[in-house]
Amino acid sequence: QPQLVESGGGLVQPGGSLRLSCASSRYTIENYATGWFRQAPGKEREGVSCIKNGGMTTIYSDSVTGRFTISRDVAKSTVYLQMNSLTPDDTEIYYCAAVGGFSAVKRACDGRDPTAWASEFGSWGQGIQVTVSP
């Protein structure tokens, strides 16, 4: 199972930006689907964005489209989530996750309901807090 480590969270004012990083192995970055998810207390874990197919496919939930950008750096074995125009509604714990295998990668983040994306992923980071507050 891949080891995933998130970093880059913290406190930011509304309208501000943060970049989250998910460090893993080179094999994982190149061959797995990697996703960012978030969860607030008492709520379901929600898919935010995914990157797969060698970085050729990126997927975003409606709530972050146009504000967040997922990318990867294979040389650094890292997937990033650039978050712009943050609002207090973005205050949650953010998780990085990965899944491998042809069929699983194909299915990853393909559903219209982002709360269903998490069930496809088998490897998870420990999570990192993002707080958006004046």
DOVEX-198885 format. One line per 4 residues: number of its first residue (from 1); for each residue x, y negated, z of N, C-alpha, C, CB. Coordinates in nm, 2 decimals, always signed. Glycine has a CB too. Layout:
<sites>
NUM) X,Y,Z,X,Y,Z,X,Y,Z,X,Y,Z ~ ... .
</sites>
This chain:
<sites>
1) +0.08,+0.12,+0.00,+0.00,+0.00,+0.00,+0.09,-0.13,+0.00,-0.09,+0.00,+0.12 ~ +0.05,-0.22,-0.08,+0.13,-0.34,-0.08,+0.12,-0.42,+0.05,+0.09,-0.44,-0.20 ~ +0.23,-0.48,+0.08,+0.23,-0.57,+0.20,+0.21,-0.71,+0.15,+0.37,-0.56,+0.28 ~ +0.11,-0.78,+0.21,+0.08,-0.92,+0.16,+0.09,-1.01,+0.28,-0.07,-0.92,+0.10 .
5) +0.16,-1.13,+0.26,+0.18,-1.22,+0.36,+0.13,-1.36,+0.31,+0.32,-1.23,+0.41 ~ +0.03,-1.42,+0.37,-0.01,-1.55,+0.34,+0.07,-1.66,+0.41,-0.16,-1.57,+0.36 ~ +0.08,-1.78,+0.35,+0.13,-1.90,+0.41,+0.08,-2.02,+0.35,+0.29,-1.89,+0.41 ~ +0.10,-2.14,+0.41,+0.06,-2.26,+0.36,-0.07,-2.32,+0.41,+0.05,-2.25,+0.21 .
9) -0.14,-2.25,+0.50,-0.26,-2.31,+0.55,-0.23,-2.42,+0.65,-0.34,-2.20,+0.62 ~ -0.34,-2.48,+0.71,-0.32,-2.59,+0.80,-0.44,-2.68,+0.80,-0.20,-2.66,+0.78 ~ -0.42,-2.80,+0.86,-0.52,-2.91,+0.87,-0.50,-3.01,+0.76,-0.51,-2.97,+1.01 ~ -0.60,-3.05,+0.69,-0.60,-3.15,+0.59,-0.72,-3.23,+0.59,-0.58,-3.08,+0.45 .
13) -0.71,-3.36,+0.55,-0.83,-3.45,+0.55,-0.92,-3.42,+0.43,-0.78,-3.59,+0.55 ~ -1.04,-3.45,+0.44,-1.13,-3.44,+0.32,-1.07,-3.51,+0.20,-1.27,-3.49,+0.35 ~ -1.08,-3.45,+0.09,-1.03,-3.50,-0.04,-0.88,-3.46,-0.06,-1.04,-3.65,-0.03 ~ -0.82,-3.40,+0.04,-0.68,-3.37,+0.03,-0.66,-3.23,-0.04,-0.62,-3.36,+0.17 .
17) -0.53,-3.19,-0.04,-0.49,-3.07,-0.11,-0.40,-2.98,-0.02,-0.42,-3.10,-0.24 ~ -0.41,-2.85,-0.05,-0.32,-2.75,+0.01,-0.29,-2.65,-0.09,-0.38,-2.69,+0.14 ~ -0.17,-2.59,-0.08,-0.13,-2.48,-0.16,-0.10,-2.35,-0.07,-0.01,-2.51,-0.25 ~ -0.18,-2.25,-0.09,-0.16,-2.13,-0.02,-0.07,-2.04,-0.11,-0.29,-2.06,+0.01 .
21) +0.01,-1.96,-0.04,+0.10,-1.86,-0.10,+0.07,-1.72,-0.05,+0.25,-1.90,-0.08 ~ +0.08,-1.63,-0.14,+0.07,-1.48,-0.10,+0.19,-1.41,-0.15,-0.07,-1.42,-0.16 ~ +0.28,-1.37,-0.06,+0.40,-1.30,-0.10,+0.38,-1.15,-0.10,+0.52,-1.34,-0.01 ~ +0.43,-1.09,-0.20,+0.41,-0.94,-0.21,+0.53,-0.88,-0.28,+0.28,-0.90,-0.28 .
25) +0.52,-0.77,-0.34,+0.63,-0.71,-0.41,+0.61,-0.74,-0.56,+0.63,-0.55,-0.40 ~ +0.72,-0.74,-0.64,+0.72,-0.77,-0.78,+0.62,-0.67,-0.85,+0.86,-0.76,-0.84 ~ +0.62,-0.54,-0.81,+0.53,-0.45,-0.88,+0.38,-0.49,-0.86,+0.55,-0.31,-0.82 ~ +0.35,-0.53,-0.74,+0.22,-0.57,-0.71,+0.17,-0.69,-0.79,+0.20,-0.60,-0.56 .
29) +0.26,-0.79,-0.80,+0.22,-0.91,-0.87,+0.20,-0.88,-1.02,+0.33,-1.02,-0.86 ~ +0.28,-0.79,-1.07,+0.28,-0.76,-1.22,+0.16,-0.67,-1.25,+0.41,-0.70,-1.26 ~ +0.13,-0.57,-1.17,+0.04,-0.46,-1.21,-0.09,-0.46,-1.14,+0.11,-0.34,-1.19 ~ -0.11,-0.53,-1.03,-0.23,-0.53,-0.95,-0.32,-0.65,-0.99,-0.20,-0.53,-0.80 .
33) -0.44,-0.64,-0.95,-0.52,-0.76,-0.94,-0.50,-0.82,-0.80,-0.68,-0.73,-0.97 ~ -0.48,-0.95,-0.79,-0.47,-1.02,-0.67,-0.58,-1.12,-0.65,-0.33,-1.09,-0.66 ~ -0.63,-1.12,-0.53,-0.75,-1.21,-0.51,-0.73,-1.29,-0.38,-0.87,-1.13,-0.50 ~ -0.79,-1.41,-0.38,-0.81,-1.49,-0.26,-0.95,-1.48,-0.22,-0.76,-1.64,-0.29 .
37) -0.97,-1.47,-0.09,-1.10,-1.46,-0.03,-1.10,-1.55,+0.09,-1.13,-1.32,+0.02 ~ -1.22,-1.58,+0.14,-1.23,-1.66,+0.26,-1.35,-1.62,+0.35,-1.24,-1.81,+0.23 ~ -1.34,-1.65,+0.48,-1.45,-1.60,+0.57,-1.45,-1.70,+0.68,-1.42,-1.46,+0.62 ~ -1.58,-1.74,+0.71,-1.60,-1.82,+0.83,-1.67,-1.73,+0.93,-1.69,-1.95,+0.80 .
41) -1.66,-1.77,+1.06,-1.73,-1.69,+1.17,-1.87,-1.67,+1.14,-1.71,-1.76,+1.30 ~ -1.92,-1.54,+1.15,-2.06,-1.51,+1.13,-2.10,-1.50,+0.98,-2.14,-1.61,+1.20 ~ -2.01,-1.52,+0.89,-2.04,-1.52,+0.75,-1.97,-1.40,+0.68,-2.01,-1.65,+0.68 ~ -2.03,-1.36,+0.56,-1.96,-1.26,+0.48,-1.83,-1.31,+0.42,-2.06,-1.21,+0.37 .
45) -1.74,-1.22,+0.40,-1.62,-1.26,+0.33,-1.65,-1.28,+0.18,-1.51,-1.14,+0.34 ~ -1.61,-1.40,+0.13,-1.64,-1.44,+0.00,-1.52,-1.45,-0.09,-1.71,-1.58,+0.01 ~ -1.54,-1.40,-0.21,-1.43,-1.41,-0.31,-1.42,-1.56,-0.36,-1.45,-1.32,-0.43 ~ -1.29,-1.60,-0.37,-1.26,-1.74,-0.42,-1.21,-1.74,-0.56,-1.17,-1.81,-0.32 .
49) -1.10,-1.65,-0.58,-1.04,-1.65,-0.71,-0.96,-1.52,-0.72,-0.95,-1.77,-0.72 ~ -0.94,-1.48,-0.85,-0.86,-1.36,-0.87,-0.77,-1.38,-1.00,-0.95,-1.24,-0.90 ~ -0.66,-1.31,-1.00,-0.57,-1.31,-1.11,-0.53,-1.17,-1.15,-0.45,-1.40,-1.09 ~ -0.54,-1.13,-1.27,-0.51,-0.99,-1.31,-0.47,-0.99,-1.46,-0.63,-0.90,-1.29 .
53) -0.45,-0.86,-1.51,-0.41,-0.84,-1.65,-0.29,-0.92,-1.68,-0.53,-0.88,-1.74 ~ -0.18,-0.90,-1.60,-0.06,-0.97,-1.63,-0.07,-1.12,-1.62,-0.01,-0.93,-1.76 ~ -0.16,-1.17,-1.54,-0.18,-1.31,-1.53,-0.26,-1.38,-1.64,-0.04,-1.38,-1.53 ~ -0.31,-1.29,-1.73,-0.39,-1.35,-1.84,-0.53,-1.38,-1.81,-0.38,-1.25,-1.96 .
57) -0.58,-1.32,-1.70,-0.72,-1.34,-1.66,-0.72,-1.40,-1.52,-0.80,-1.20,-1.66 ~ -0.79,-1.51,-1.52,-0.82,-1.58,-1.39,-0.97,-1.60,-1.37,-0.74,-1.72,-1.38 ~ -1.02,-1.58,-1.25,-1.16,-1.58,-1.22,-1.18,-1.67,-1.10,-1.22,-1.44,-1.20 ~ -1.28,-1.75,-1.10,-1.31,-1.84,-0.99,-1.46,-1.83,-0.95,-1.28,-1.99,-1.02 .
61) -1.49,-1.84,-0.82,-1.63,-1.85,-0.78,-1.68,-1.99,-0.81,-1.64,-1.82,-0.63 ~ -1.81,-2.00,-0.82,-1.87,-2.13,-0.86,-1.84,-2.24,-0.76,-2.02,-2.11,-0.87 ~ -1.82,-2.20,-0.64,-1.80,-2.31,-0.53,-1.66,-2.37,-0.54,-1.81,-2.24,-0.40 ~ -1.57,-2.31,-0.62,-1.43,-2.37,-0.62,-1.39,-2.40,-0.76,-1.33,-2.28,-0.56 .
65) -1.47,-2.37,-0.86,-1.43,-2.39,-1.00,-1.41,-2.54,-1.02,-1.54,-2.34,-1.10 ~ -1.30,-2.57,-1.08,-1.27,-2.71,-1.11,-1.18,-2.78,-1.00,-1.39,-2.79,-1.13 ~ -1.18,-2.71,-0.88,-1.10,-2.77,-0.77,-0.98,-2.68,-0.73,-1.19,-2.78,-0.65 ~ -1.00,-2.55,-0.75,-0.89,-2.46,-0.71,-0.83,-2.40,-0.83,-0.94,-2.35,-0.62 .
69) -0.70,-2.37,-0.82,-0.63,-2.30,-0.93,-0.54,-2.19,-0.88,-0.54,-2.41,-1.01 ~ -0.56,-2.07,-0.94,-0.47,-1.96,-0.90,-0.36,-1.94,-1.00,-0.56,-1.83,-0.89 ~ -0.24,-1.91,-0.95,-0.13,-1.89,-1.04,-0.04,-1.78,-0.98,-0.06,-2.02,-1.07 ~ +0.07,-1.75,-1.05,+0.16,-1.65,-1.00,+0.30,-1.68,-1.05,+0.12,-1.51,-1.04 .
73) +0.40,-1.64,-0.97,+0.54,-1.65,-1.00,+0.60,-1.51,-0.98,+0.62,-1.76,-0.92 ~ +0.62,-1.44,-1.09,+0.66,-1.30,-1.08,+0.80,-1.30,-1.02,+0.66,-1.24,-1.22 ~ +0.89,-1.39,-1.06,+1.02,-1.39,-1.01,+1.03,-1.40,-0.85,+1.11,-1.50,-1.07 ~ +0.93,-1.47,-0.80,+0.92,-1.49,-0.65,+0.82,-1.40,-0.59,+0.88,-1.64,-0.62 .
77) +0.76,-1.31,-0.67,+0.66,-1.21,-0.62,+0.56,-1.28,-0.54,+0.73,-1.10,-0.54 ~ +0.50,-1.39,-0.59,+0.41,-1.47,-0.51,+0.29,-1.51,-0.60,+0.48,-1.59,-0.45 ~ +0.17,-1.51,-0.54,+0.05,-1.56,-0.60,+0.01,-1.69,-0.52,-0.06,-1.46,-0.61 ~ -0.02,-1.79,-0.59,-0.06,-1.92,-0.53,-0.21,-1.95,-0.54,+0.03,-2.03,-0.58 .
81) -0.26,-2.03,-0.45,-0.39,-2.09,-0.47,-0.38,-2.24,-0.44,-0.49,-2.02,-0.37 ~ -0.38,-2.32,-0.54,-0.38,-2.46,-0.53,-0.52,-2.51,-0.50,-0.31,-2.53,-0.65 ~ -0.54,-2.58,-0.39,-0.67,-2.62,-0.35,-0.67,-2.77,-0.35,-0.71,-2.56,-0.22 ~ -0.75,-2.83,-0.43,-0.77,-2.98,-0.44,-0.91,-3.02,-0.40,-0.73,-3.03,-0.58 .
85) -0.93,-3.15,-0.38,-1.06,-3.21,-0.34,-1.13,-3.13,-0.23,-1.15,-3.22,-0.47 ~ -1.05,-3.10,-0.13,-1.11,-3.02,-0.02,-1.22,-3.09,+0.06,-0.99,-2.97,+0.07 ~ -1.31,-3.01,+0.10,-1.42,-3.06,+0.18,-1.43,-2.98,+0.31,-1.56,-3.06,+0.10 ~ -1.50,-3.03,+0.41,-1.52,-2.96,+0.53,-1.58,-2.82,+0.51,-1.61,-3.03,+0.63 .
89) -1.66,-2.80,+0.40,-1.71,-2.67,+0.37,-1.61,-2.57,+0.33,-1.81,-2.68,+0.26 ~ -1.49,-2.61,+0.30,-1.38,-2.52,+0.27,-1.30,-2.47,+0.39,-1.28,-2.59,+0.17 ~ -1.35,-2.51,+0.51,-1.28,-2.47,+0.63,-1.32,-2.33,+0.66,-1.33,-2.56,+0.75 ~ -1.22,-2.24,+0.65,-1.24,-2.10,+0.67,-1.10,-2.03,+0.69,-1.32,-2.03,+0.55 .
93) -1.10,-1.90,+0.72,-0.98,-1.82,+0.71,-0.97,-1.77,+0.57,-0.98,-1.71,+0.82 ~ -0.85,-1.79,+0.51,-0.83,-1.74,+0.38,-0.74,-1.62,+0.38,-0.76,-1.85,+0.29 ~ -0.78,-1.52,+0.30,-0.71,-1.39,+0.29,-0.66,-1.37,+0.14,-0.80,-1.28,+0.34 ~ -0.55,-1.31,+0.13,-0.50,-1.26,+0.01,-0.52,-1.11,+0.01,-0.35,-1.29,-0.01 .
97) -0.56,-1.05,-0.11,-0.58,-0.91,-0.12,-0.53,-0.86,-0.26,-0.73,-0.87,-0.10 ~ -0.51,-0.73,-0.27,-0.46,-0.67,-0.39,-0.52,-0.53,-0.42,-0.31,-0.66,-0.40 ~ -0.54,-0.50,-0.54,-0.59,-0.37,-0.58,-0.52,-0.32,-0.71,-0.74,-0.36,-0.60 ~ -0.48,-0.19,-0.71,-0.41,-0.14,-0.83,-0.49,-0.03,-0.89,-0.27,-0.09,-0.79 .
101) -0.44,+0.02,-1.01,-0.51,+0.12,-1.08,-0.60,+0.06,-1.19,-0.60,+0.21,-0.99 ~ -0.60,+0.13,-1.31,-0.66,+0.07,-1.43,-0.81,+0.03,-1.40,-0.65,+0.16,-1.55 ~ -0.88,+0.13,-1.36,-1.03,+0.11,-1.34,-1.06,+0.00,-1.23,-1.10,+0.24,-1.30 ~ -0.98,+0.01,-1.12,-1.01,-0.09,-1.02,-0.97,-0.23,-1.06,-0.93,-0.05,-0.89 .
105) -0.86,-0.24,-1.13,-0.82,-0.38,-1.18,-0.93,-0.43,-1.27,-0.68,-0.37,-1.24 ~ -0.98,-0.34,-1.36,-1.08,-0.38,-1.46,-1.21,-0.43,-1.39,-1.12,-0.26,-1.55 ~ -1.24,-0.37,-1.28,-1.37,-0.41,-1.20,-1.34,-0.53,-1.11,-1.41,-0.29,-1.12 ~ -1.22,-0.55,-1.08,-1.19,-0.66,-0.98,-1.25,-0.79,-1.01,-1.04,-0.67,-0.95 .
109) -1.33,-0.85,-0.92,-1.38,-0.98,-0.94,-1.47,-1.00,-1.06,-1.27,-1.08,-0.94 ~ -1.53,-0.89,-1.12,-1.61,-0.90,-1.23,-1.75,-0.93,-1.20,-1.60,-0.77,-1.31 ~ -1.80,-0.90,-1.08,-1.94,-0.92,-1.05,-1.97,-1.07,-1.03,-1.97,-0.85,-0.92 ~ -2.10,-1.10,-1.05,-2.14,-1.24,-1.04,-2.15,-1.29,-0.89,-2.28,-1.26,-1.11 .
113) -2.16,-1.19,-0.80,-2.17,-1.23,-0.66,-2.04,-1.22,-0.59,-2.27,-1.13,-0.59 ~ -1.97,-1.33,-0.56,-1.84,-1.33,-0.49,-1.84,-1.25,-0.36,-1.79,-1.47,-0.48 ~ -1.95,-1.24,-0.29,-1.95,-1.17,-0.17,-1.93,-1.02,-0.19,-2.08,-1.20,-0.09 ~ -1.95,-0.97,-0.31,-1.93,-0.83,-0.35,-1.79,-0.80,-0.39,-2.03,-0.79,-0.45 .
117) -1.70,-0.90,-0.42,-1.57,-0.87,-0.47,-1.48,-0.80,-0.37,-1.51,-1.01,-0.51 ~ -1.50,-0.83,-0.24,-1.40,-0.78,-0.14,-1.40,-0.62,-0.14,-1.44,-0.83,-0.01 ~ -1.51,-0.56,-0.17,-1.52,-0.41,-0.16,-1.43,-0.34,-0.26,-1.66,-0.37,-0.19 ~ -1.38,-0.41,-0.36,-1.29,-0.35,-0.46,-1.14,-0.35,-0.42,-1.30,-0.42,-0.59 .
121) -1.11,-0.43,-0.31,-0.97,-0.45,-0.28,-0.93,-0.37,-0.16,-0.95,-0.60,-0.25 ~ -0.81,-0.31,-0.16,-0.77,-0.21,-0.06,-0.66,-0.26,+0.03,-0.73,-0.09,-0.12 ~ -0.59,-0.36,-0.01,-0.47,-0.41,+0.06,-0.50,-0.56,+0.10,-0.34,-0.40,-0.01 ~ -0.48,-0.59,+0.22,-0.52,-0.73,+0.27,-0.40,-0.79,+0.35,-0.64,-0.72,+0.35 .
125) -0.39,-0.92,+0.34,-0.30,-0.99,+0.43,-0.37,-1.02,+0.56,-0.26,-1.12,+0.37 ~ -0.30,-1.09,+0.65,-0.35,-1.11,+0.79,-0.45,-1.23,+0.79,-0.24,-1.13,+0.88 ~ -0.45,-1.31,+0.69,-0.53,-1.43,+0.69,-0.46,-1.55,+0.74,-0.66,-1.40,+0.77 ~ -0.51,-1.66,+0.70,-0.45,-1.79,+0.74,-0.56,-1.90,+0.75,-0.34,-1.84,+0.64 .
129) -0.55,-1.98,+0.85,-0.66,-2.08,+0.87,-0.64,-2.20,+0.78,-0.67,-2.12,+1.02 ~ -0.75,-2.25,+0.72,-0.75,-2.37,+0.65,-0.86,-2.46,+0.72,-0.78,-2.36,+0.50 ~ -0.83,-2.58,+0.76,-0.92,-2.66,+0.83,-0.92,-2.80,+0.76,-0.89,-2.68,+0.98 ~ -1.04,-2.84,+0.72,-1.06,-2.97,+0.65,-1.14,-3.06,+0.74,-1.13,-2.95,+0.51 .
133) -1.08,-3.16,+0.79,-1.14,-3.25,+0.89,-1.08,-3.38,+0.89,-1.13,-3.18,+1.03 ~ -1.16,-3.49,+0.92,-1.10,-3.62,+0.92,-1.00,-3.64,+1.03,-1.21,-3.73,+0.94 .
</sites>
